[in-house]
Amino acid sequence: MVKLPTTSGKNDTEEFDRFKDFARRVVRVPHSQIKAHLDAEKETKRTARSSSSRVSGASSKRVG
């Protein structure tokens, strides 16, 4: 029979306490702040895509 390693309850409690602290910090961030950050990130990606598509489109044109 295989013996499984035992874990101490203290380690589990510490890990759960760290998780609870992290969750509390996440919940404290206002929705408006998160939305503003996501909107800024979207805009950055949108401008990067549009500038890269212009460059790739210009190089693929044929001169006839």
TAGIKA-V454011 format. One record per helix or strand. SS is the DSSP state (a for helix, b for strand). FROM is the first residue (numbers start at 0). TO is the last residue. If there is no record, write none. Layout:
SS_FROM_TO / SS_FROM_TO
This chain:
a_8_27 / a_30_58
